[in-house]
């Protein structure tokens, strides 16, 4: 299963063409309520206030066979209290984690047709809050900064449009563990921080009570017989300027 939280338009979300079926992301579309401090407390409906329920959870299909756990591996998740403990460990020790996605990178304005990656340095959430005091942050937010390699001449890759829902994976010893999914990118306003980009991911530990065997089985039992009309892979423009590679 793959989870995307971005645009539902296939032209802006190219990875959707790889999906077999789609289902509503009911858990992710739940309203997030915040109480704003004031003389008279105000309840502020922060997320999804005007957004309808969309088909944004996908089952992925492949054109060629592969051997699971050999050619392709699933990123494991810790469950229950272990998931929360790992989240706290990553935050406290400020791990370097890996993010992958189909979003843009700096100085590139087209939507890429292949998966990109970006190493992220986990920071205290207060770091992101200090840079963007107008935004609301919660305990479910994971703040991260890009890792630049000026000695290698590598430009900074940054999350962008199309990266929402991309996995954030951290090491637990020698094992890679899913800790969160990318939520939003923060545009730097301070010239002193030009070598770094901040991003916010949502921790999977915040929905650990919902990750039950019953809920996962409901996805496995879902009807996958609906035929989608997405374009064939060889009909999609593949070049940087949307030209066909012939």
SULHUUR-V881729 format. One record per residue. N is the residue number from 1. PHI is phi in degrees with one decimal (none if undefined). NEAR is the number of other ideal C-beta (glycine too) atoms within 8 Angstrom. Layout:
N;PHI;NEAR + N;PHI;NEAR
//
This chain:
1;none;7 + 2;-126.9;8 + 3;-120.1;11 + 4;-122.3;12 + 5;-111.5;10 + 6;-96.9;12 + 7;-64.7;7 + 8;-88.1;8 + 9;-81.3;6 + 10;-61.1;9 + 11;-68.3;5 + 12;-102.2;9 + 13;-137.0;13 + 14;-61.9;12 + 15;-69.7;10 + 16;-64.3;11 + 17;-68.0;10 + 18;-86.6;8 + 19;-90.5;14 + 20;-89.5;8 + 21;-147.1;11 + 22;-127.5;8 + 23;-137.8;9 + 24;-67.0;9 + 25;-90.4;12 + 26;-62.8;7 + 27;-64.5;7 + 28;-76.6;8 + 29;-93.3;10 + 30;-65.7;7 + 31;-73.5;7 + 32;-108.4;9 + 33;-104.2;8 + 34;-125.6;9 + 35;-103.7;8 + 36;-83.3;8 + 37;-67.4;4 + 38;-165.7;6 + 39;-59.4;2 + 40;-114.3;4 + 41;-52.0;7 + 42;-115.0;7 + 43;-86.6;8 + 44;-114.7;9 + 45;-82.0;8 + 46;-79.1;8 + 47;-114.1;6 + 48;58.7;8 + 49;-65.2;7 + 50;-118.9;3 + 51;-101.8;6 + 52;-76.8;3 + 53;-68.7;6 + 54;-120.8;9 + 55;-84.8;7 + 56;-132.3;14 + 57;-108.4;11 + 58;-124.6;15 + 59;-97.3;11 + 60;-90.4;9 + 61;-112.2;7 + 62;-127.6;7 + 63;-89.3;4 + 64;-125.4;4 + 65;-69.6;4 + 66;-147.6;8 + 67;-98.4;7 + 68;-63.4;8 + 69;71.5;6 + 70;-127.5;7 + 71;-79.6;5 + 72;-131.9;8 + 73;-123.9;6 + 74;-83.8;6 + 75;-76.0;9 + 76;-75.4;8 + 77;-123.7;9 + 78;-79.2;10 + 79;-118.2;7 + 80;60.9;7 + 81;-66.1;5 + 82;-63.1;8 + 83;-64.7;14 + 84;-67.5;10 + 85;-63.3;9 + 86;-67.8;14 + 87;-58.2;11 + 88;-65.7;8 + 89;-65.2;9 + 90;-62.3;13 + 91;-67.4;10 + 92;-67.5;6 + 93;-90.7;6 + 94;53.8;8 + 95;-67.4;8 + 96;-97.0;7 + 97;-124.2;15 + 98;-108.9;11 + 99;-121.4;18 + 100;-122.8;10 + 101;-176.3;12 + 102;-100.4;13 + 103;-76.0;12 + 104;-82.5;11 + 105;-118.6;12 + 106;-56.9;8 + 107;69.3;5 + 108;-123.0;8 + 109;-104.1;4 + 110;-96.2;8 + 111;-80.9;9 + 112;-70.7;11 + 113;-103.6;6 + 114;-138.6;5 + 115;-73.2;6 + 116;-109.4;11 + 117;-136.0;8 + 118;-154.8;13 + 119;-81.2;10 + 120;-122.5;14 + 121;-99.7;11 + 122;-70.5;13 + 123;-120.0;11 + 124;-66.0;7 + 125;-60.3;11 + 126;-63.0;7 + 127;-61.9;11 + 128;-69.3;15 + 129;-66.3;11 + 130;-64.7;7 + 131;-80.4;12 + 132;-137.9;9 + 133;-68.5;6 + 134;-79.6;3 + 135;-92.6;7 + 136;-100.5;6 + 137;-119.0;9 + 138;-127.9;7 + 139;-66.4;5 + 140;-84.4;7 + 141;-84.6;13 + 142;-115.2;14 + 143;-91.2;16 + 144;-142.7;15 + 145;-122.8;12 + 146;-70.8;14 + 147;-109.5;8 + 148;-91.6;8 + 149;-124.9;7 + 150;-62.7;7 + 151;-68.2;4 + 152;-102.0;5 + 153;69.7;6 + 154;-87.9;7 + 155;-72.4;7 + 156;-72.8;10 + 157;-89.9;9 + 158;-132.1;11 + 159;-63.0;13 + 160;-152.8;9 + 161;-58.3;9 + 162;101.9;15 + 163;-93.3;14 + 164;-56.9;11 + 165;89.7;10 + 166;-66.4;13 + 167;-73.3;10 + 168;-112.5;16 + 169;-116.8;12 + 170;-123.9;13 + 171;-87.5;9 + 172;-119.0;9 + 173;70.8;4 + 174;-101.0;3 + 175;-105.1;7 + 176;-86.4;10 + 177;-126.0;13 + 178;-72.9;11 + 179;-112.8;15 + 180;-170.7;11 + 181;-126.5;13 + 182;-63.7;16 + 183;-110.8;10 + 184;-157.1;8 + 185;-101.7;11 + 186;-109.2;11 + 187;-71.3;4 + 188;-69.4;10 + 189;-110.8;4 + 190;-100.2;6 + 191;-64.6;4 + 192;-70.5;4 + 193;-111.5;8 + 194;-63.7;6 + 195;-86.8;6 + 196;-138.0;10 + 197;-126.6;11 + 198;-95.9;15 + 199;-144.9;17 + 200;-117.6;15 + 201;-115.8;14 + 202;-102.3;11 + 203;-73.0;11 + 204;-71.1;13 + 205;-64.0;11 + 206;-75.9;8 + 207;-120.0;8 + 208;-62.1;11 + 209;-68.6;5 + 210;-89.1;7 + 211;-85.1;11 + 212;-108.5;7 + 213;-63.1;5 + 214;-66.3;6 + 215;-66.9;9 + 216;-67.5;9 + 217;-66.9;8 + 218;-63.6;8 + 219;-71.7;11 + 220;-66.4;6 + 221;-88.0;5 + 222;-66.3;9 + 223;-72.6;5 + 224;-109.0;7 + 225;-89.6;4 + 226;-69.1;6 + 227;-90.0;4 + 228;-92.0;8 + 229;-112.2;3 + 230;-66.9;7 + 231;-62.1;7 + 232;-66.3;5 + 233;-58.3;7 + 234;-77.6;4 + 235;-96.4;5 + 236;-90.4;10 + 237;-58.2;6 + 238;-109.9;6 + 239;-81.3;8 + 240;-64.2;5 + 241;-110.8;5 + 242;66.2;6 + 243;-89.4;6 + 244;-80.4;6 + 245;-88.7;5 + 246;-116.8;2
//
